[in-house]
Amino acid sequence: MPTQGNKERSLFKGHYSSGTVEVFEKGNHRTLMFDGLFRQSVVDMQQKHHMVLDYIKAMSLASVFSATAKQSLLLGLGGGSLVHYLQYHLPLAQLHVIEKEQTIIDCAKHYFEIEAKAEAPLLNIKQGDGWAALQEGKQTFDLIFLDILSLDQMPFDCFEVFYQRCYQHLTSTGTIAINHILSEPPLVEKALQAAQRVFNQHTLTFPLKGHFNMVMLATKSAHFQANVDQLVAKKVLNLTHNSEAYGLIAELT
């Protein structure tokens, strides 16, 4: 049962390959914390599909550009915020999740109630290397969610090669959402420019105020601008910058 009031309690503390992982509970919210510093997930256990963290809200907007998605790939599970969101909004979509750390998978299942449901039965979680999936796999997806990518630890030779690999794994109307960890400004600029070239200027980027990450959405959809205009009209986001080199820059409202 969720704790009452504002008192926070620890539910779990363990280790994964790079450090420590903890689960905390405060009221209806459960938090997955890495290394005592980084809140990877916050889930409202009474409304699991409700998004709490801004970066998850930004990543979830990928589903607007590929609203009829049948196949989704999530590289990185965390506390499963995106899984809960997709199970609620796209219940008939097949969700493929690849998570490197078995400890994280166990936490997501036990503490965040990540599981196949009667109304959303198509969930497949496996332990493995997400980068290998991009390098070796041939399947295409309507939606790809990548959390987290450090710009100064790019696993491919260059940014353009990486985005091309993502592009190849998307269907003809597919969309990818990437949570980038910010690095030096020149690297950020190179990443944005490379994504713009590969995705034919169909990119939308959210630098998150007060955080060390930015979320990029990139799509093959021919309705990119119409979808963006719809989000602006619904006051989901505000456009703050538009350039040929860096694409559309936005902030959540």
The 8 nearest C-alpha neighbors of each residue, nearest first, counted from 0:
[[1, 2, 27, 3, 44, 26, 24, 45],
 [2, 0, 27, 26, 3, 24, 25, 28],
 [3, 1, 26, 25, 0, 4, 24, 27],
 [2, 4, 26, 1, 5, 6, 25, 27],
 [5, 3, 26, 6, 2, 25, 7, 27],
 [6, 4, 25, 26, 7, 3, 2, 24],
 [5, 7, 4, 25, 8, 3, 2, 26],
 [8, 6, 25, 24, 5, 23, 9, 26],
 [7, 9, 24, 23, 10, 6, 25, 2],
 [8, 10, 23, 11, 22, 24, 7, 21],
 [9, 11, 22, 23, 8, 24, 12, 21],
 [12, 10, 22, 21, 9, 13, 23, 20],
 [13, 11, 21, 20, 22, 10, 19, 14],
 [14, 12, 20, 19, 21, 11, 15, 102],
 [15, 13, 19, 20, 18, 16, 12, 102],
 [14, 16, 18, 17, 19, 102, 100, 20],
 [15, 17, 18, 14, 100, 19, 102, 99],
 [18, 16, 15, 19, 14, 34, 33, 20],
 [17, 19, 15, 14, 34, 16, 20, 33],
 [20, 18, 14, 34, 13, 33, 15, 21],
 [19, 21, 33, 13, 14, 32, 12, 34],
 [22, 20, 12, 32, 11, 31, 13, 23],
 [21, 23, 31, 11, 10, 30, 9, 32],
 [24, 22, 9, 30, 29, 10, 8, 21],
 [23, 25, 29, 8, 7, 28, 30, 9],
 [26, 24, 7, 28, 6, 2, 5, 27],
 [25, 27, 2, 3, 28, 4, 1, 5],
 [26, 28, 1, 43, 44, 25, 45, 29],
 [29, 27, 43, 25, 42, 26, 24, 44],
 [28, 30, 24, 42, 23, 41, 25, 43],
 [29, 31, 41, 23, 22, 40, 32, 24],
 [32, 30, 22, 40, 39, 21, 38, 78],
 [31, 33, 38, 21, 37, 20, 39, 35],
 [32, 34, 20, 37, 35, 19, 36, 21],
 [35, 33, 19, 36, 18, 20, 32, 37],
 [34, 36, 33, 32, 37, 19, 21, 20],
 [37, 35, 34, 33, 38, 32, 39, 20],
 [36, 38, 33, 32, 39, 35, 34, 31],
 [39, 37, 32, 40, 31, 33, 36, 30],
 [38, 40, 31, 32, 37, 77, 33, 41],
 [41, 39, 31, 78, 30, 38, 77, 80],
 [40, 42, 30, 29, 51, 28, 31, 52],
 [43, 41, 29, 28, 44, 47, 80, 40],
 [42, 44, 28, 47, 46, 27, 45, 29],
 [43, 45, 47, 27, 46, 42, 28, 29],
 [44, 46, 43, 47, 27, 28, 42, 1],
 [47, 45, 43, 49, 44, 48, 42, 27],
 [46, 48, 43, 44, 49, 83, 42, 45],
 [47, 49, 84, 83, 46, 87, 50, 80],
 [50, 48, 47, 46, 51, 43, 84, 42],
 [51, 49, 56, 52, 48, 55, 80, 42],
 [50, 52, 41, 49, 53, 42, 55, 56],
 [53, 51, 55, 54, 50, 56, 41, 40],
 [54, 52, 56, 55, 57, 51, 207, 50],
 [53, 55, 57, 56, 52, 58, 214, 207],
 [54, 56, 58, 57, 53, 52, 59, 50],
 [57, 55, 53, 59, 54, 58, 50, 52],
 [56, 58, 54, 55, 59, 60, 53, 214],
 [57, 59, 55, 176, 60, 56, 61, 54],
 [58, 60, 56, 61, 57, 55, 62, 81],
 [61, 59, 62, 63, 58, 57, 56, 64],
 [62, 60, 59, 63, 64, 58, 174, 176],
 [61, 63, 65, 60, 66, 64, 59, 142],
 [64, 62, 66, 61, 60, 65, 226, 59],
 [63, 65, 62, 61, 66, 226, 174, 220],
 [66, 64, 62, 63, 68, 67, 173, 174],
 [65, 67, 63, 62, 68, 64, 89, 61],
 [68, 66, 65, 69, 89, 62, 141, 92],
 [69, 67, 141, 65, 66, 70, 92, 142],
 [68, 70, 92, 93, 67, 141, 71, 91],
 [69, 71, 93, 140, 141, 92, 68, 94],
 [72, 70, 142, 94, 140, 143, 141, 95],
 [73, 71, 143, 95, 96, 94, 142, 144],
 [72, 74, 96, 144, 143, 75, 95, 145],
 [75, 73, 145, 97, 129, 96, 144, 98],
 [74, 76, 98, 146, 73, 97, 77, 145],
 [77, 75, 79, 98, 78, 96, 74, 73],
 [78, 76, 79, 75, 103, 40, 39, 107],
 [79, 77, 107, 40, 80, 31, 111, 76],
 [78, 80, 82, 76, 77, 81, 107, 83],
 [81, 79, 83, 82, 78, 42, 84, 40],
 [82, 80, 84, 83, 79, 85, 55, 59],
 [81, 83, 79, 85, 84, 80, 86, 113],
 [84, 82, 48, 86, 80, 81, 85, 47],
 [85, 83, 48, 81, 87, 82, 86, 88],
 [84, 86, 88, 89, 82, 87, 83, 81],
 [87, 85, 90, 83, 89, 119, 84, 88],
 [86, 88, 85, 84, 90, 89, 48, 83],
 [87, 89, 85, 86, 90, 84, 48, 83],
 [90, 88, 85, 86, 92, 91, 87, 68],
 [91, 89, 119, 86, 87, 92, 88, 118],
 [92, 90, 89, 119, 93, 121, 69, 120],
 [91, 93, 69, 89, 90, 70, 94, 68],
 [92, 94, 121, 70, 69, 122, 71, 95],
 [95, 93, 122, 71, 121, 72, 123, 92],
 [94, 96, 72, 123, 71, 124, 73, 122],
 [97, 95, 124, 73, 72, 74, 123, 125],
 [98, 96, 74, 125, 126, 127, 129, 75],
 [99, 97, 75, 126, 76, 100, 127, 74],
 [98, 100, 127, 126, 128, 101, 97, 129],
 [101, 99, 102, 103, 98, 15, 126, 104],
 [100, 102, 104, 103, 105, 126, 99, 98],
 [101, 103, 105, 100, 104, 106, 15, 14],
 [104, 102, 106, 101, 105, 100, 107, 77],
 [103, 105, 101, 107, 102, 106, 108, 100],
 [104, 106, 102, 108, 103, 107, 109, 101],
 [107, 105, 103, 109, 110, 104, 108, 102],
 [108, 106, 111, 78, 104, 105, 113, 110],
 [107, 109, 113, 112, 105, 106, 111, 110],
 [108, 110, 106, 107, 112, 111, 105, 113],
 [109, 111, 106, 107, 112, 108, 22, 29],
 [112, 110, 107, 113, 108, 109, 78, 106],
 [113, 111, 108, 109, 110, 114, 107, 79],
 [112, 114, 108, 107, 111, 79, 115, 83],
 [115, 113, 112, 116, 108, 122, 120, 107],
 [114, 116, 120, 122, 119, 121, 117, 113],
 [117, 115, 119, 120, 118, 114, 121, 86],
 [116, 118, 120, 119, 115, 121, 90, 114],
 [117, 119, 116, 120, 90, 91, 86, 115],
 [120, 118, 90, 116, 86, 117, 121, 91],
 [121, 119, 115, 116, 117, 122, 118, 91],
 [122, 120, 93, 119, 94, 115, 123, 92],
 [121, 123, 94, 115, 120, 93, 95, 124],
 [122, 124, 95, 96, 94, 125, 121, 93],
 [125, 123, 96, 97, 95, 122, 126, 98],
 [126, 124, 97, 127, 96, 98, 123, 95],
 [127, 125, 98, 99, 97, 101, 100, 124],
 [126, 128, 99, 98, 97, 125, 129, 100],
 [127, 129, 131, 99, 130, 132, 97, 98],
 [130, 128, 132, 131, 74, 97, 127, 133],
 [131, 129, 133, 132, 128, 134, 154, 74],
 [130, 132, 134, 129, 128, 133, 135, 136],
 [133, 131, 129, 136, 130, 135, 134, 128],
 [134, 132, 130, 131, 136, 135, 129, 164],
 [133, 135, 131, 132, 136, 130, 164, 137],
 [134, 136, 132, 131, 133, 137, 130, 138],
 [135, 137, 132, 133, 138, 134, 131, 168],
 [136, 138, 139, 135, 168, 133, 132, 167],
 [139, 137, 136, 168, 140, 169, 170, 167],
 [140, 138, 168, 169, 170, 137, 141, 167],
 [141, 139, 169, 70, 142, 170, 71, 168],
 [140, 142, 173, 68, 170, 70, 169, 71],
 [141, 143, 71, 174, 140, 175, 173, 72],
 [144, 142, 175, 72, 71, 73, 176, 174],
 [145, 143, 73, 176, 175, 177, 74, 72],
 [144, 146, 177, 74, 147, 73, 176, 178],
 [147, 145, 178, 75, 148, 177, 74, 144],
 [146, 148, 178, 145, 179, 149, 180, 177],
 [149, 147, 179, 180, 178, 146, 150, 177],
 [148, 150, 180, 152, 151, 179, 153, 147],
 [151, 149, 152, 153, 182, 148, 180, 179],
 [150, 152, 149, 153, 182, 186, 183, 181],
 [153, 151, 149, 150, 154, 148, 155, 182],
 [152, 154, 155, 150, 151, 149, 157, 158],
 [155, 153, 152, 156, 130, 161, 157, 151],
 [154, 156, 153, 157, 161, 160, 158, 152],
 [157, 155, 160, 154, 158, 153, 161, 159],
 [156, 158, 160, 159, 155, 161, 153, 154],
 [159, 157, 161, 160, 190, 193, 162, 156],
 [158, 160, 193, 162, 161, 157, 163, 194],
 [161, 159, 163, 157, 158, 162, 164, 155],
 [160, 162, 158, 164, 159, 163, 155, 165],
 [163, 161, 165, 159, 164, 160, 166, 194],
 [164, 162, 166, 160, 165, 161, 159, 167],
 [163, 165, 161, 167, 162, 166, 160, 133],
 [164, 166, 162, 168, 163, 167, 161, 169],
 [165, 167, 163, 164, 169, 168, 162, 198],
 [168, 166, 164, 165, 169, 163, 139, 170],
 [169, 167, 139, 165, 166, 140, 138, 164],
 [170, 168, 173, 140, 139, 166, 167, 141],
 [169, 171, 173, 141, 172, 139, 140, 168],
 [170, 172, 173, 219, 169, 220, 141, 139],
 [173, 171, 220, 219, 170, 65, 141, 174],
 [174, 172, 141, 170, 169, 219, 142, 171],
 [175, 173, 218, 142, 217, 61, 141, 65],
 [174, 176, 143, 217, 142, 216, 144, 218],
 [177, 175, 216, 144, 58, 215, 61, 145],
 [178, 176, 145, 215, 214, 179, 144, 146],
 [177, 179, 214, 146, 147, 213, 148, 145],
 [180, 178, 148, 213, 212, 149, 177, 214],
 [179, 181, 212, 149, 148, 211, 150, 213],
 [182, 180, 212, 211, 179, 213, 150, 187],
 [181, 183, 150, 184, 186, 151, 180, 187],
 [182, 184, 186, 185, 187, 181, 151, 150],
 [183, 185, 187, 186, 188, 182, 181, 189],
 [186, 184, 188, 187, 183, 189, 182, 190],
 [187, 185, 189, 188, 184, 183, 190, 182],
 [188, 186, 184, 190, 189, 185, 191, 182],
 [189, 187, 185, 191, 186, 190, 192, 184],
 [188, 190, 186, 192, 187, 191, 193, 185],
 [191, 189, 187, 193, 188, 192, 158, 186],
 [192, 190, 188, 194, 245, 193, 189, 195],
 [191, 193, 195, 189, 245, 244, 194, 190],
 [194, 192, 159, 190, 196, 195, 191, 189],
 [195, 193, 197, 191, 196, 192, 198, 162],
 [194, 196, 200, 192, 193, 198, 197, 199],
 [197, 195, 193, 199, 194, 198, 192, 200],
 [196, 198, 194, 195, 199, 163, 193, 162],
 [199, 197, 195, 201, 200, 196, 194, 217],
 [198, 200, 196, 201, 197, 195, 194, 219],
 [201, 199, 195, 198, 202, 246, 196, 243],
 [200, 202, 198, 199, 217, 218, 223, 195],
 [203, 201, 217, 216, 200, 246, 195, 247],
 [202, 204, 247, 216, 215, 248, 217, 246],
 [203, 205, 215, 248, 214, 249, 216, 247],
 [204, 206, 214, 249, 213, 250, 207, 248],
 [207, 205, 213, 208, 204, 214, 212, 250],
 [208, 206, 210, 213, 205, 212, 209, 54],
 [209, 207, 210, 206, 211, 250, 212, 213],
 [208, 210, 207, 211, 212, 206, 213, 53],
 [211, 209, 208, 207, 212, 213, 206, 181],
 [212, 210, 181, 180, 209, 213, 207, 182],
 [213, 211, 180, 181, 179, 210, 207, 178],
 [212, 214, 206, 179, 205, 207, 178, 180],
 [213, 215, 178, 205, 177, 204, 179, 58],
 [216, 214, 204, 177, 176, 203, 205, 217],
 [215, 217, 176, 203, 202, 175, 204, 61],
 [218, 216, 202, 175, 174, 201, 198, 215],
 [219, 217, 174, 220, 201, 173, 175, 198],
 [218, 220, 172, 173, 171, 174, 221, 198],
 [221, 219, 172, 222, 218, 223, 173, 64],
 [220, 222, 223, 219, 172, 224, 218, 201],
 [223, 221, 220, 225, 224, 226, 64, 227],
 [222, 224, 226, 225, 221, 220, 227, 201],
 [223, 225, 227, 226, 222, 228, 201, 221],
 [226, 224, 228, 222, 227, 223, 229, 230],
 [225, 227, 229, 223, 224, 228, 222, 64],
 [226, 228, 224, 230, 229, 225, 223, 231],
 [229, 227, 231, 225, 226, 230, 232, 224],
 [228, 230, 226, 232, 227, 231, 233, 225],
 [231, 229, 233, 227, 235, 232, 228, 236],
 [230, 232, 234, 228, 236, 233, 229, 235],
 [233, 231, 229, 234, 230, 228, 235, 236],
 [232, 234, 230, 231, 235, 229, 236, 228],
 [235, 233, 231, 232, 236, 230, 252, 237],
 [234, 236, 230, 233, 252, 231, 251, 237],
 [237, 235, 251, 252, 231, 234, 250, 230],
 [236, 238, 250, 249, 231, 239, 251, 252],
 [237, 239, 249, 240, 248, 250, 236, 247],
 [240, 238, 249, 248, 237, 250, 241, 247],
 [241, 239, 248, 247, 238, 242, 249, 246],
 [242, 240, 247, 246, 248, 243, 239, 245],
 [241, 243, 246, 244, 245, 247, 240, 248],
 [242, 244, 246, 245, 241, 200, 195, 247],
 [243, 245, 242, 192, 246, 195, 191, 200],
 [246, 244, 191, 242, 192, 243, 195, 247],
 [247, 245, 242, 241, 243, 202, 200, 244],
 [246, 248, 241, 203, 240, 204, 202, 249],
 [247, 249, 204, 240, 239, 203, 238, 205],
 [250, 248, 238, 205, 239, 237, 204, 247],
 [249, 251, 237, 236, 205, 252, 238, 239],
 [250, 252, 236, 235, 237, 249, 57, 205],
 [251, 236, 235, 250, 234, 237, 231, 249]]
